[in-house]
Amino acid sequence: MPQHVQGVIAPGRNEPVRVETIVIPDPGPGEAVVKIQACGVCHTDLHYKQGAINDEFPFLLGHEAAGIVESVGEGVTDVTPGDFVILNWRAVCGTCRACERGRPWYCFDTHNAKQRMTLLDGTELSPALGIGAFAEKTLVASGQCTKVDPAVAPEVAGLLGCGVMAGIGAAINTGNVGRGDTVAVIGCGGVGDAAIVGSRLAGAAKIIAVDIDDRKLETARTMGATHTVNSRSTDAVEAIRELTGGFGADVVIEAVGRPETYAQAFYARDLAGTVVLVGVPTPEMKLELPLLDVFGRGGALKSSWYGDCLPSRDFPMLVDLHQQGRIDLAAFVTETIGLDDVEKAFARMHEGDVLRSVVVL
């Protein structure tokens, strides 16, 4: 029988979010219902609320989540009721040209649940990133559920579902940061700090954090940055070059998603260096670079979507590293809140004094 639960929806462009009763259908073939235990408040949810991704309102927000599988539909064998899972928004298909070439992290045909969750009046909801986890329960494709050790705290585990994975993956998977490399990270929010953690984990010798907020730069130091640059008062490109012997960084990770900061990243890299774009731009943004500069500097310009991760491989590994004390995922949790506090959490996000607010249910 369909279930009625409480969830946070964005009813229209830039309208305040509100808690509504959500109807969760029984899982169909290939689907699972997950009881949500924790869900991080990610900037992407704010993008949905603002209509910056699409206008398929109303949205059921939330996607950075962990919980317990409650029930599964026909044909589901990868998870069973009772499994503790992190939800991912890229359930790989296994059959597209990327998957068949052994590159499932590039899967070109990722999928979500086929059924829609609704409001009581039957209005269909668009789940954020195909998940919709600011709710007591949600319906997802079973491939969006990644089993991990249930000993890890849900509010920590859920962060791997998006922002922390995006940042760590940008450094390790996309940027291929190696031992002794110099790395610059532009933008020190949750994703940027995760890129710093990933760079440190990979053995980078020098990690330069760049931001316009001294509070964020101080936090970046606690995450592993060896040097900081306040680009409000200092030219970021010149500072990065000065800190790298005049050459520029081997890898520059742009975690803001703006043309101005991308240009900084481009000119702050060494010859044959790598730029990784992990910050999410909005549709109207344009980038203009002299083509001769692109040609003359060589190297690689990459975008990192979800940290080029493979959830089945990367989520359990990072949970293990956290449990071993090699990375501190709990350091990303600034506060825990309830469903009624999501709108306030968006406001705090703008103020810049949180890494992650996490809804705990």
N, C-alpha and C positions, 0 to 999 in steps of 0.2 A: 504493500500500500504506500502511496506517496506520503512523504513526511512534511510537516510544517516546522520550520526553524527560523531563527532570527538571523538577519544578515544586513550588511551595509550596502546601500545602493547609491549611485550617483544618478539623480533623476533627469538632469539636463545640464547643458553647458554652463560651467561655473556656478551651478546651484549648490547650496550646502548639501552634504550627504545626509542621509537619514537611515535609521534602523527600521526595516520592514519585515513582515513575515514572508518567508520564501518557501515555495513548494519544491521539494526535492523528489523527482520520480524514482521509482525502483530502477536499479541499474539494468541496462539492456546488454546485449552481446558486446563484449569487449570493454565494458564500463565498470566503475567501482564507485561506491559511496564512501566518503572518508569523513570521520568525525574529527574536526579541526581542534587541535590543542593550542596552537600558537601560529601567528601570522605577522610578519614584519610589515611596516608601513613604508612602502618603496616610492621613490619619486615617479615611477611609471604609473602608479595608481593616481597620483596627482595629475599626470598628463591625461589619463582617461577622464578624470573629473572635469578638466578644462576643455575637453573636446579636441586635444592636440593630436590624438591618434586616429580616431574616426568619430563619427556622429551616431553610432548605433546605440543610443540611449534607450532605456536605462541600463547602466552597467551594474553588475554585481562585482564590487571591488575586492582586491586582495589576491595575492598570488604567491607570496614568499612564505610557504607554510609547511607545517609538519602535523601529523595526526595519525589516527588509527583507522585502518581499513575496517569498515563496518559490514559491508556486503559487496558481493561481486556478481556480475552478470554471466550469462552463458559464454562458455569458451575461455574464460579467464583462468590462466594457470600460473601466471608470474607472481601474483599476490593472493593471499587468502585472508579472510576475516581475522582480525587480531594483530596483523602485521603493523609494525610502526614504520611509517614512510615519510619521506620528504617528497613534496609535490614538485614536479618539473613541468615547464611549459613547452618542452620540445620532446614529445614522445616519438622516437624514431620509428620509421615504417619498416625498415629492414629490406625493402625491395626497390627503392629508387636508385638512380644511377650513382649517387654518392655512396649510399649504403653498400651497393654491390661492388663498388671499388674499394671497400674497406675503410671508408671515411664517414662513418655514421654521424659524427659530430657536425657534419655539413648537411645532414638529411634535408632533402628538398620537398619532402611530403609528410612533415610531422602532422599529428592529428590530435583531436580533442574528442570529448564525448559527443555523440551524435544527438542525443536528446537535449532539450533546453530546460533549464530551471525557470520558474515563473513566479510572478506575484500572485496573490490570492485571486485576482480578477482575470488571470490567464495571460497577462502581459508577459511576453518572453523577455528574459534577461540576457544580456551579453556578458559572460564572465570574463573578467580581466585576464588577458593572456591565456584564455581557455581554462581558467581555474576557478576564480570567484571564491576566495577563502576568507573574506571577512564575514564569516558565517559559522554557525554551529556545526553544520555539515555541508559538504559540497559533492557534486557529481563530476567525475573526470573520466577520461580514458584510462584503462588500467596501466597502460604504458607510461602514464604521467606519475605513477607511484614508484618510488625507488626505496627499497628496503634498506634500513641502516640499523645499527646497534641501538636497541631501545633504552640503553642506559644513558644516552646523551639527553640533555634537557631539551624539550621541544622548542623553547624560545631561542635556543642556540642552533639547533638542527635546521629549523625552518629558514634561517638566513642563507643557507646554501642553496635554497630554491631559486634565488635570483642574485641580489646585489653582491654578496660576498663571493659567490662562485664566479660572477662576471668579472670581478676585479682580480681574484687570484688566477683565473683562467687567462685573462688578458696578458698577465705577466708570463705564466708558465707555458700555456698552450699556444697562444697567438704570438706573443713577443719572443718566445723561446729564450728568455733570460737565462744566462748561464753563469757559471762560477767566474768571479772576477769582473763581470760586466759592470758598466756604469748605467744607471737607470734614472730617468727623471719622470715624475708623475705630476701632471698638471690637473689640479682639482682634487681636494682632499676631503671629500665627503665619504660616505660609506664605501662606494666602489673604488675610489682612489686609494683609500686606506687599505682596502683589501688587495689592491695591486701592489702596494708597499709590502704587505705581509707576504704575498706571493714572490716578490722579488727577493726578499730576505731569505725565504725558504729555498729559492733556487740558487742562492750563494752569491748574489750581487755584492760587489765590493763597495760601491757607493750608490746611495739611493737619495735623490734630491726631491724633496717635496715642494710643490709650488702652489700657492693659494693667495687670496687677498685678505684672509682672516687669520690673525695671529693665533686665535684659539684653535682653529683647525690645524694649524702648523704645529702647535704644541702637541696635539693629539697624534699627529702624524709621526712625531718623534717617538712617542710611546709605542707605535706600531712597527718601528724599525727604520724610519728615515734617518740618514746620517747627517743630512744638511737640509736646511729650509730656506725658501726664498719667498718673501712677500712681494708679489708682482704688482701690488697697488703702488708701491713706492720704489720698486727696483725693476729694471728691464729684465724680464725672465730669461730671454735668449742669451743676453750678455752674461748674466749670473751663472747660467748652466755651463756656458762655455768656459768661464773663468774657473769653475769648479772641476772641469774636466781637461785641464791643461790646454785650453784654447780650442779643443776639437769638437766638443759636443758629446752628448750621451750616446751610448751604443743603442739603447732602447728608450724611446720617449712614449709614455702612455698618456693619452689625452682623455681625461675622465670628466669633462665638462659638457662637450657636445656643442661647441660654438665655433664658427669660422675663425674668430680672432685667436682663440686658444689653439685651434688646430694649426694655424699658421705659425704660432710660437713653437709648437711641437715640431713642425717641419723644419724650421730653421735652427732648432736647438739640438738636432741629432747630428752625429758624426757622419762623415762620408761613408756611404754604404750602411748607414745605420737604419734602424727600423722605427717607424711611427705606428702606434696602435691606437685606433679610435674606438673607445669603449663608451664614452659619453654619448647619450642619445640626442641627436638633433631633432628639431621640429621640421615639418614638411617644407616650410617656406625658406629655410636657410640655404644659402649658396656659398660655394667656395671658389675663389679665384687665385691661382698660383701661376707664375711664369712657367710655361712648359719647359723652357730651357733649364730652369732650376730643378725641375723634376728629373729631367734627363741627366743633368750634370752631377747630381748628388748620388745617383744610384740608390742602392738599398731597396727597402720595401716599405710601401704604404699599405697598411692592413686595417680592416675593421674587425672587431671582435664581438660576435653576437653570442651572448650567453657564455662568454669566455671560451668559445669553441670546446665546450665541455661535452663529455659523454656521461650523463648522470649515473648510469650503472657502474661506471668505472670510478668517477671522480668523487661522488658524494660519500660512499663508504670510506674511501681513502682519506678524505679530509676530516671526517668524523674520527677516524683512527688517530690521525695526527693531533687532533684536538685532545683526545683522551690521553695521548702520550705526553701532552704538555708542550708539543713542538709548535703549535699555533694556538692562540687564545681567541677562539670565536666569541666567547662570552664578553670580551672587551668591546664588541660592536653593539651590545644591547645597552642603550642609555636608560630606557624606562620600559616598564610593562604597563599596559593600559587595557581598558575594556572596549567593547564595540561602540559604546556611546562616546568615546573619546577620539575617534578617528579624525573628525573635523579639526579638533584642537591639535592633533598630531601634525596635520598638514600645515597649520600655522607655525608650529614649532620648527618644522622642517625649513621654512622660509627664514626663520630667525637664525638658523645655522648653529644651534647649540645642542643638536642631537645627531648621533650617528644613525641609530635606529630606535624608533618607538615600536614595540612589539605588542600586538593584541594577544592576550592570553584568555582562553576560554575554559 
